[in-house]
Amino acid sequence: MCGIFFCKVLDEAGCGHVDLDGLFTSALEKMRYRGEDNVAVKKVNGLYFGHSRLAINGLNSASDQPVVTDDYALIFNGEFYNFEKYKEKLKKKGTLFKTQGDTEVLLKLYESYGIEFLRDKGIDSLYSIAIFDKKLNKIFISRDWPGRIPLYYFFDKEKFIFSSELKAFKAVKGLSLQKPIELEPGKIVEFDIENRQLKIISHYDLQPYFSKNNNDILKLGKELHNVLNESAKNRTMGDVPICTMLSGGIDSVLTTYYVLKN
C-alpha cells in the first residue's frame, strides 16, 4: 500500500496563490501511514508529484518514486505481480533497466506501447497509476479493472487534483470533500495540460470466462489448480517476508497451501 498525490493549479487568478510545497507536505502527511519507507515530492516540468512508499520489492532507494526520465514521470500505488515476465520480454527487445523493482517495468511498458499497454490482459496487477508524458504534455491516471486500489480526482477550471485518499483533499483550502470523484475501475483519465481538457477512456472490457473442460470435473480441477498456483507464484515475488492468516475456511487454507508451495 502506497499513496500518490498530484495538484496542478490551472488558474491562479481565480483560486488565488497556492503554496504547493505546503499543500503537498500536508496532503502526504495525511497519507503517511500508507507508506513510510520514502515520502517524496518531485517537481517535473513545473508539475509536482507526491508519493508515500511502502517498499515490497526493489527495497533500495533506486526504486523510490516518483520515477522520472527525460520524457516521462510516473507514480504508482499497487503491485505488478508478474513484472519479471514483462521485464524479460522488454530486455529481449533491448530495453535497459536501472532498478530491480516493478515500477520501472510499468514505465518501460508505457515507453514501448503508450497508454494502450494497460489493455494487456496478461498483466497481473492491482494498481492506481499516474503517468506524465512530457512529449504529449498529457497526464494519464488509471485504476485496475476490479477497483482494488483507490483513486480520486477533482477537476474544474482552476485545479486538477488526484489522490489515493479523500482525506488528502483536506489539504486543499476551500475544497469540499463532496467534490472529488472516485475514478471508476478500468478507466483512464486523460488530461491535456495545454488545452485544459479532460476525457475518460475505458481500458478494460470484462468478459466472462468459459472453460473448455466444463464437462470433465478432473480436468476442470487441474485447470483451477494451475490458475491458483500461477497466481500464488506471482504474489510471492516480493523482497519482504510473507505470512498468511487462517480463518478456518477453505479459501484461506487454499491460499496458505499455494503460498507455501511457492
C-alpha positions, 0 to 999 in steps of 0.5 A: 500500500502506497499513496500518490498525490498530484495538484496542478493549479490551472488558474491562479487568478481565480483560486488565488496563490497556492503554496504547493510545497505546503499543500503537498507536505500536508496532503502526504502527511495525511497519507503517511501511514500508507507508506513510510519507507520514502515520502517524496515530492518531485517537481517535473516540468513545473508539475509536482508529484507526491508519493508515500512508499511502502517498499515490497520489492526493489527495497533500495532507494533506486526504486523510490518514486516518483520515477522520472526520465527525460520524457516521462514521470510516473507514480504508482500505488499497487503491485505488478505481480508478474513484472519479471515476465514483462521485464524479460520480454522488454530486455529481449527487445533491448530495453535497459533497466536501472532498478530491480523493482516493478515500477520501472517495468510499468514505465518501460511498458508505457515507453514501448506501447503508450497508454494502450499497454494497460489493455494487456490482459496478461498483466497481473496487477492491482494498481492506481497509476499516474503517468506524465508524458512530457512529449504529449504534455498529457497526464494519464491516471488509471485504476485496475479493472476490479477497483482494488486500489483507490483513486480520486480526482477533482477537476474544474477550471482552476485545479486538477487534483488526484489522490489515493485518499479523500482525506488528502483533499483536506489539504486543499483550502476551500475544497469540499470533500463532496467534490472529488470523484472516485475514478471508476475501475478500468478507466483512464483519465486523460488530461491535456495540460495545454488545452485544459481538457479532460476525457475518460477512456475505458481500458478494460472490457470484462468478459466472462470466462468459459472453460473448455473442460466444463464437462470433465470435473478432473480436468476442470480441477487441474485447470483451477489448480494451475490458475491458483498456483500461477497466481500464488507464484506471482504474489510471492515475488516480493523482497519482504517476508510473507505470512498468511492468516487462517480463518478456518475456511477453505479459501484461506487454507487454499491460499496458505497451501499455494503460498507455501508451495511457492 
